[in-house]
Amino acid sequence: MEFASVLTYILLLLFLLPFVISINKHVTFFRHCLGFLNKRFTASPLIEVNSNVLKSCTAFCGRTEKCSFFVYNWNTKTCSLYEKRDFTSQIVSTSDKTTLYYDVSSSTSNCPSGWYYSSTLQTCYFISTDRVTWDDSKQQCWDMESYLSEVKSYNEWFYLQDKIQTLHGKNSWIGVRRSIDFKYDARNNSSPYDIVYTNWATGYPTGLDDCTLLRLTEAYKWKNSDCGQLRYFSCTLPAILCI
């Protein structure tokens, strides 16, 4: 009888196994993430459903084959399901009443592939491997839905110069440029805006050169330079922050 009971138990497990697997393949784990504003977001959701309960969105996404994350709008009670996050075209624009929930079973990265994450600054950085003009570096960062690094604090400067020294050890453009009134501004938007931090090398800025770089021979402090020179550069992107 004991052998028969064990055999029956094994047969029952074999019978139920496909159903267990079928159920478990939809079991996903989501973490609460903060989205960031990006007006260039153009991707369309896989599907949008009305849901008064946030947990229903988790279930909808878990049962949808291509769903990797969803956005729940607290105002409209709408759940928008998206495919695997593409950092160049599927960056989600959120507001105070919209919350991003990301499927960590797909990815645990806060940054795009090939970017570097600073947990202290909660920011992603791209360090170029090719040299271009200042204008081209700004455009390349825009093409990656990011902006030319502005270096807004000592901590950011320290992180960037350390990363640059490690990766290529050369001069690198930053997103600061002189305006027609000879004032240096951050220049990543259509209109210049005041910089909140500077770290000029001794004696700089000087001359007629308008663009700014981190200079190797000046311990990576700021130096103004000819905008047409070919230099390395770094881009900055807000990280996807999850609880």
PEDAMO-V920080 format. One record per backbone hydrogen bond with DSSP energy under -0.5 kcal/mol. NH is the residue of the N-H (numbers start at 1). CO is the residue of the C=O. If there is no record, write none. Layout:
# PEDAMO-V920080
nh=(NH	NH)
co=(CO	CO)
This chain:
# PEDAMO-V920080
nh=(5	6	7	8	9	10	11	12	13	14	15	16	17	18	19	20	21	22	23	24	25	26	27	28	31	33	34	35	36	41	42	43	46	47	49	51	56	57	57	58	59	60	61	62	63	64	64	65	67	68	69	70	71	72	73	73	74	74	77	78	79	80	80	81	81	82	87	89	90	92	94	98	99	100	101	102	103	104	104	105	106	107	115	116	118	118	119	122	123	124	125	126	128	128	132	134	137	138	139	140	141	142	143	144	144	145	146	147	149	157	158	159	160	161	162	163	164	165	166	167	168	169	172	173	174	175	176	177	178	179	182	185	186	187	193	201	204	209	211	212	213	214	215	215	218	219	220	221	221	222	223	225	229	231	231	232	234	235	236	237	239	240	241	241	243)
co=(1	2	3	4	5	6	7	8	9	10	11	12	13	14	16	16	17	18	19	20	21	23	24	26	102	100	241	33	92	38	89	89	81	81	79	77	53	53	54	54	55	56	57	58	59	60	61	63	64	82	82	101	80	99	71	78	72	97	73	73	49	71	78	47	79	69	85	86	86	90	92	95	72	33	70	31	68	29	102	29	103	103	112	125	116	123	117	118	118	237	116	235	126	233	231	227	133	134	135	136	137	138	139	140	141	142	141	236	234	153	154	155	156	157	158	159	160	161	162	163	164	164	214	232	212	149	174	185	210	183	179	177	193	175	186	222	201	206	225	176	223	172	213	221	215	216	215	215	218	199	213	211	226	132	229	171	173	126	147	124	122	110	34	239	32)
